[in-house]
Amino acid sequence: AAFPPGNLGGNKTTCVILTVMYSTHKNGDIGLTKIMADIVAQGYQVLLPVSGHLSFDLVVYNNGKFYRVQAKFRAKNSKGCIDAQARKHVSYVRGKNKFAQCKNDIDIMAIYCPDTDTCYYVNADQFDQGVWIRLNPHTSKRQYPGLDVMSLKKLKLG
């Protein structure tokens, strides 16, 4: 956005603000914001860590206890499922990237799905290294173990 020239101390100035965001960062910001808004709407307090290099993205405070939450933005795949791993992307100098497993460093994985515009919450004791949530009913007559999608829409602490 460009602002018209103004008079600041007798000098004419033009301010130009440019914003460039990569889609993955933008999606992460959208997911984090949607998750924070949903948690606050459920009546909890949300705290943000100062460092961006932690395994968790936010902290929920409730009844004197703190819960570490990793936020994810995940669209459903071609099978109608959401797949999210408990890991954190760490960038290094010279283009080297690393993914660090962090299941033991979080209490809750929160996933925002843009296809359903819904947040899903999975406690760390409900998964090993990742979460696989089936959003569409399966067509097979076989019984598949899995998480009940409806129960994942409310944050459960404790």
C-alpha positions as a Markdown table, in Angstrom:
| # | Residue | x | y | z |
|---|---|---|---|---|
| 1 | Ala | 0.0 | 0.0 | 0.0 |
| 2 | Ala | 1.2 | 3.5 | -0.8 |
| 3 | Phe | 0.3 | 6.5 | 1.2 |
| 4 | Pro | 0.0 | 10.0 | -0.4 |
| 5 | Pro | 2.9 | 12.4 | 0.2 |
| 6 | Gly | 2.5 | 14.0 | 3.6 |
| 7 | Asn | 4.1 | 16.9 | 5.4 |
| 8 | Leu | 6.4 | 15.6 | 8.2 |
| 9 | Gly | 8.4 | 18.4 | 9.6 |
| 10 | Gly | 8.3 | 20.4 | 6.4 |
| 11 | Asn | 9.6 | 17.4 | 4.2 |
| 12 | Lys | 7.3 | 15.7 | 1.7 |
| 13 | Thr | 7.5 | 11.9 | 2.2 |
| 14 | Thr | 6.0 | 8.9 | 0.5 |
| 15 | Cys | 5.7 | 5.7 | 2.5 |
| 16 | Val | 5.4 | 2.4 | 0.7 |
| 17 | Ile | 4.8 | -0.8 | 2.7 |
| 18 | Leu | 5.5 | -4.1 | 1.0 |
| 19 | Thr | 4.5 | -7.4 | 2.5 |
| 20 | Val | 5.9 | -10.6 | 1.1 |
| 21 | Met | 4.9 | -13.9 | 2.7 |
| 22 | Tyr | 5.5 | -17.5 | 1.6 |
| 23 | Ser | 2.4 | -19.6 | 1.4 |
| 24 | Thr | 3.6 | -22.0 | 4.1 |
| 25 | His | 4.3 | -19.2 | 6.5 |
| 26 | Lys | 0.9 | -17.6 | 5.7 |
| 27 | Asn | -0.9 | -20.9 | 6.2 |
| 28 | Gly | 0.9 | -21.4 | 9.5 |
| 29 | Asp | -0.2 | -17.9 | 10.6 |
| 30 | Ile | -3.8 | -18.6 | 9.6 |
| 31 | Gly | -3.8 | -21.9 | 11.4 |
| 32 | Leu | -2.3 | -20.4 | 14.6 |
| 33 | Thr | -4.7 | -17.5 | 14.6 |
| 34 | Lys | -7.8 | -19.7 | 14.0 |
| 35 | Ile | -6.6 | -22.1 | 16.8 |
| 36 | Met | -6.0 | -19.3 | 19.2 |
| 37 | Ala | -9.4 | -17.7 | 18.5 |
| 38 | Asp | -11.2 | -21.1 | 18.9 |
| 39 | Ile | -9.4 | -21.8 | 22.2 |
| 40 | Val | -10.3 | -18.3 | 23.6 |
| 41 | Ala | -13.9 | -18.8 | 22.4 |
| 42 | Gln | -14.0 | -22.0 | 24.5 |
| 43 | Gly | -13.1 | -20.0 | 27.6 |
| 44 | Tyr | -9.4 | -20.6 | 28.0 |
| 45 | Gln | -6.5 | -18.2 | 28.2 |
| 46 | Val | -3.8 | -18.3 | 25.5 |
| 47 | Leu | -0.1 | -17.3 | 26.0 |
| 48 | Leu | 2.4 | -17.0 | 23.2 |
| 49 | Pro | 6.1 | -17.9 | 23.7 |
| 50 | Val | 8.7 | -15.4 | 22.8 |
| 51 | Ser | 10.9 | -17.9 | 20.9 |
| 52 | Gly | 9.9 | -19.3 | 17.6 |
| 53 | His | 12.3 | -22.3 | 18.0 |
| 54 | Leu | 10.3 | -24.2 | 20.5 |
| 55 | Ser | 8.4 | -27.4 | 19.9 |
| 56 | Phe | 5.1 | -25.8 | 20.9 |
| 57 | Asp | 3.5 | -22.7 | 19.3 |
| 58 | Leu | 1.3 | -21.5 | 22.2 |
| 59 | Val | 0.4 | -22.3 | 25.8 |
| 60 | Val | -3.1 | -22.7 | 27.2 |
| 61 | Tyr | -3.5 | -21.6 | 30.8 |
| 62 | Asn | -6.4 | -23.1 | 32.8 |
| 63 | Asn | -7.0 | -23.5 | 36.6 |
| 64 | Gly | -3.3 | -22.9 | 37.5 |
| 65 | Lys | -1.9 | -25.3 | 34.9 |
| 66 | Phe | -0.1 | -24.7 | 31.6 |
| 67 | Tyr | -0.5 | -26.9 | 28.5 |
| 68 | Arg | 1.9 | -26.8 | 25.6 |
| 69 | Val | 0.1 | -26.8 | 22.2 |
| 70 | Gln | 1.6 | -27.4 | 18.8 |
| 71 | Ala | -0.5 | -25.7 | 16.1 |
| 72 | Lys | -0.8 | -27.2 | 12.6 |
| 73 | Phe | -2.5 | -26.1 | 9.4 |
| 74 | Arg | -3.6 | -29.1 | 7.4 |
| 75 | Ala | -5.9 | -29.5 | 4.4 |
| 76 | Lys | -7.6 | -32.9 | 4.0 |
| 77 | Asn | -6.0 | -35.2 | 1.6 |
| 78 | Ser | -7.5 | -37.1 | -1.4 |
| 79 | Lys | -8.8 | -39.8 | 1.1 |
| 80 | Gly | -10.6 | -37.3 | 3.1 |
| 81 | Cys | -8.2 | -37.4 | 6.0 |
| 82 | Ile | -5.9 | -35.0 | 7.9 |
| 83 | Asp | -2.4 | -36.2 | 8.5 |
| 84 | Ala | -0.1 | -34.3 | 10.9 |
| 85 | Gln | 3.2 | -35.3 | 12.4 |
| 86 | Ala | 4.4 | -34.1 | 15.9 |
| 87 | Arg | 7.5 | -32.4 | 14.6 |
| 88 | Lys | 8.9 | -28.9 | 14.3 |
| 89 | His | 10.6 | -27.5 | 11.2 |
| 90 | Val | 14.0 | -25.9 | 12.0 |
| 91 | Ser | 15.7 | -23.8 | 9.3 |
| 92 | Tyr | 19.5 | -23.5 | 9.2 |
| 93 | Val | 21.9 | -21.3 | 7.3 |
| 94 | Arg | 22.8 | -22.2 | 3.8 |
| 95 | Gly | 19.4 | -23.8 | 3.0 |
| 96 | Lys | 19.7 | -26.8 | 5.3 |
| 97 | Asn | 16.5 | -27.9 | 6.9 |
| 98 | Lys | 15.8 | -30.3 | 9.7 |
| 99 | Phe | 12.6 | -31.8 | 11.1 |
| 100 | Ala | 12.9 | -32.5 | 14.8 |
| 101 | Gln | 10.5 | -35.0 | 16.5 |
| 102 | Cys | 8.9 | -33.3 | 19.5 |
| 103 | Lys | 6.0 | -35.5 | 20.7 |
| 104 | Asn | 7.4 | -35.5 | 24.3 |
| 105 | Asp | 7.6 | -31.7 | 24.3 |
| 106 | Ile | 3.9 | -31.0 | 23.7 |
| 107 | Asp | 0.7 | -31.8 | 25.6 |
| 108 | Ile | -1.8 | -31.1 | 22.7 |
| 109 | Met | -1.7 | -31.1 | 19.0 |
| 110 | Ala | -4.1 | -28.6 | 17.6 |
| 111 | Ile | -4.9 | -28.8 | 13.8 |
| 112 | Tyr | -6.8 | -26.3 | 11.8 |
| 113 | Cys | -8.4 | -27.6 | 8.6 |
| 114 | Pro | -9.4 | -25.0 | 6.0 |
| 115 | Asp | -11.6 | -27.5 | 4.2 |
| 116 | Thr | -13.9 | -27.7 | 7.2 |
| 117 | Asp | -13.0 | -24.4 | 8.8 |
| 118 | Thr | -12.6 | -26.4 | 12.0 |
| 119 | Cys | -10.0 | -26.9 | 14.7 |
| 120 | Tyr | -9.3 | -30.4 | 16.0 |
| 121 | Tyr | -7.5 | -31.1 | 19.3 |
| 122 | Val | -5.7 | -34.3 | 20.1 |
| 123 | Asn | -4.0 | -34.9 | 23.5 |
| 124 | Ala | -0.4 | -36.2 | 23.3 |
| 125 | Asp | -1.4 | -39.5 | 25.0 |
| 126 | Gln | -3.8 | -40.2 | 22.1 |
| 127 | Phe | -1.0 | -40.6 | 19.4 |
| 128 | Asp | 2.5 | -41.8 | 18.9 |
| 129 | Gln | 4.4 | -39.5 | 16.5 |
| 130 | Gly | 1.5 | -38.2 | 14.4 |
| 131 | Val | -2.2 | -37.9 | 14.0 |
| 132 | Trp | -4.4 | -39.3 | 11.2 |
| 133 | Ile | -8.0 | -38.1 | 11.4 |
| 134 | Arg | -10.6 | -39.4 | 9.0 |
| 135 | Leu | -13.1 | -36.7 | 8.2 |
| 136 | Asn | -15.3 | -38.6 | 5.8 |
| 137 | Pro | -17.0 | -41.9 | 6.8 |
| 138 | His | -15.1 | -44.9 | 5.4 |
| 139 | Thr | -16.9 | -47.1 | 2.8 |
| 140 | Ser | -15.4 | -50.4 | 3.9 |
| 141 | Lys | -17.4 | -52.7 | 6.2 |
| 142 | Arg | -14.2 | -53.4 | 8.2 |
| 143 | Gln | -13.9 | -51.7 | 11.5 |
| 144 | Tyr | -11.0 | -49.2 | 11.6 |
| 145 | Pro | -9.7 | -47.9 | 14.9 |
| 146 | Gly | -9.5 | -44.1 | 15.0 |
| 147 | Leu | -10.4 | -40.9 | 16.7 |
| 148 | Asp | -14.0 | -39.7 | 16.9 |
| 149 | Val | -13.9 | -36.5 | 14.8 |
| 150 | Met | -16.8 | -34.9 | 16.8 |
| 151 | Ser | -15.0 | -35.4 | 20.1 |
| 152 | Leu | -11.8 | -33.6 | 18.7 |
| 153 | Lys | -13.6 | -30.3 | 18.2 |
| 154 | Lys | -13.5 | -29.4 | 21.9 |
| 155 | Leu | -10.2 | -28.8 | 23.8 |
| 156 | Lys | -10.0 | -31.2 | 26.7 |
| 157 | Leu | -7.5 | -30.3 | 29.4 |
| 158 | Gly | -6.4 | -32.4 | 32.3 |
